[in-house]
Amino acid sequence: MTTAVASLSLLERRAKMLVVAGVMLAMFTSAMDQTLVGTALPRIVGSLGGLALFPWVFTAFMVSSTTIVPIVGRLTDIYGRKPFYLAALAILMVGSALAGLSTSMSQLIAFRALQGVGAGMIMSITFIIGGDLFPPAERSRYVGLFTGVFAAASVLGPLIGGALTDYVHWRWVFYVNLPLGALAMVAVTLFLPPVKPVAQKMALDWAGFVLLTATVVPLLLALSWGGHQLPWLSAPIIGMLGAVAILTVIFALVETRASWPVFPLSLLKDPVFAVVSVVSFLIGAAMFGAISFIPMFVQGVLGATATNSGLVTMPMTVALAISSTIAGQIVARIGRYKFIYIVGLAVLALSSFLFSQMDASTQRVEVTRNMVVMGAGLGMSMPILTLAAQNAVPYAMLGIATSSVQFIRQVGAVLGVAILGARVNAIFAQQLELHMPPELRNLPPQMASILKDPDFFLSPEAVEAMRARFAQLGEGGLELFGSLLTVVREALAQGIAEAFLVALLLALAAVAVGLFLKEVPLKLYHEIEGGVPLREGTPRPAFATALQGFGDGPTSYLDPPPNQFEGPPQPPREPPLQEELQALKGQVAQLLEAVRRARQSPPTSPLEEIRQELRLLRQELEAALQEAPAPSYRYHNEEIEALRDEVRSLRGIIARWAQGRMQPPPTRLQPPEWARAMERLLEEVQALRQALEVTQGQRHYLPQH
């Protein structure tokens, strides 16, 4: 069992890599579970029956995995990540075992919903743990790796599912999760240490949990059923959407009054988070909605088999894995992300345009090219949006911010499928009516309704049965069937192309909104209240000993309170800027004294440079302190908050280095680790001092009285 730590960011690099390996294995298991089942469904239906219920196998999983995301994000902020991560793996494994033992379609649907709860929790917490492990400046490369793992699982899932179904048994598409999940549980148990929650004082928002679930479930069901199982204007669909509208208003009212809401609506007041949320929603609607129609095009228009059409997304997932990894490395090196994600959004728009140009004469290689372009765009945009959201909020809200972005994107995807699906069906029916062979215009109503359903022509068995019925009419019947099939394919191609035009408009809207994203510099540290303490059981370094009493005094205001987005700060919780600057000045003075004492160790040159930088920094603070407003002034403008951020940044850097990163070597030799530590501290102090100089140069940020 691992020793508890105050923050995952305190772990040594090797320990961090072990944690990354464990969560990547868990994520691989969860992601592959989502793609294994599709190839086995025909066998499952043949074994369990219940053909009319089989869409629920997907719907139940989707509803439960989406609904749980924002809830578990908030819970991990309160109670910590590890307990819920292990619980998620356990839920996924239990659901998988029970699904494999199912004896009816109803049982399978219930257990798929249970699997969805576990899978949704894993997907959400994985990216939250990535935020715990690494500061934003370093996080992008690992977020890209997580996305790459998800893409790899999406590629392997259909292949493994098909092989297990053909050569073993369909039940093993569920049982295969058990050994993978067990390995992931062992890895997480051994390598992921328990962490002190970042927001322990929060009370559960039970009313918010219930209302969020009651709002999301009917919304997802209405969007999934509308236009498919039920007409859009049917009473059940209208009733569910009406209930969603009412519950949304009630939910908003409850959340504005909750002390610690499950979904802080005031998060949307943050300009960065607001832009990220809108762009994530548009990407979900445009891309993930459109992706669902690519297999339909390949199977219904190009005439590919169901197995081959299911593999059509492989080029996209490979491109997504590669581009997300490369984009993450670039962002980690240059420290900027807006340009890359704007390029990614533009590439997504290009892919939508290319898809909108497809017709019945399109070749398979063109579809592959378009999928590669789409994957590259997704890889450059999705992980960076998550990074931008995490970088914009306090550390205490990391979980809810991360899960909220994922939730918004998933809701957008469901809505996109509904909107684009309605467009496909409308254009398909219109084109079929225009180009139907004259001999088939007076068909019985039941037969006419079948021909107007594009899903009918995706079933090889149904098409062959229809061909046999036409063959009974002689040679003329087969020619008539050939004409009908041509019309159907052209109508389906036209409908899907029109849907991609809608996706193109959504993608262009995402680019337009994305341009308004304010690029906040990626933080080099984690903002944890009271600084970053040492791990339990870690010997106290000599440098930290020199800092005995460092930072004593009132520190409850050094980091933004967890609910800084919940409205205007109250006077007891946020001190005047003068006090913050004065406290920082005293802390710098203490650090200077500690550096002076530590100069007795051999490597005096780096310490002398740092000492000089801290002297310059103290001069900057003197100037800022002299121009600080009166204590009674309430600060709400952007410039004052920028200066506050600099103050908190400096305090975080100082606390981190003071409590574990500045240990002098025990001998007169200078190990490389010590030299590198000195270089990093010097770079950070220089960068922060320069940033403060820039801020100080903007005199307008301090109101005059």
ABEGO torsion letter per residue (X at the ends): XBBBBABAAABBAAAAAAAAAAAAAAAAAAAAAAAAAAAAAAAAAAAAEGAAAAAAAAAAAAAAAAAAAAAAAAAAAAAEAAAAAAAAAAAAAAAAAAAAABABAAAAAAAAAAAAAAAAAAAAAAAAAAAAABBAAAAAAAAAAAAAAAAAAAAAAAAAAAAAAAABBAAAAAAAAAAAAAAAAAAAAAABBBBBBABAABBBBAAAAAAAAAAAAAAAAAAAABGBABBAABAAAAAAAAAAAAAAAAAAAAAAABABBABBAAAAABAAAAAAAAAAAAAAAAAAAAAAAAAAAAAAAAGBBAAAAAAAAAAAAAAAAAAAAAAAAAAAAAGBAAAAAAAAAAAAAAAAAAAAABBAABBAAAAAAAAAAAAAAAAAAAAAAAAAAAAABBAAAAAAAAAAAAAAAAAAAAAAAAAAAAAAAAAAAAAAAAABBAAAAABBAAAAAAAABAAAAABAAAAAAAAAAAAAAEAAAAAAAAAAAAAAAAAAAAAAAAAAAAAAAAAAAAAAAAAABBBBBBBABBBBBGEBBBBBGBBBBAAAAAABGBGBEBAAAABBBAAAAAEBBBAAABBBAAAAAAAAAAAAAAAAAAAAAAAABABAAAAAAAAAAAAAAAAAAAAAAAABBBAABBBABAAAAAAAAAAAAAAAAAAAAAAGAABBBABABBBAAAAAAAAAAAAAAAAAAAAAAAAAABAAABBBX
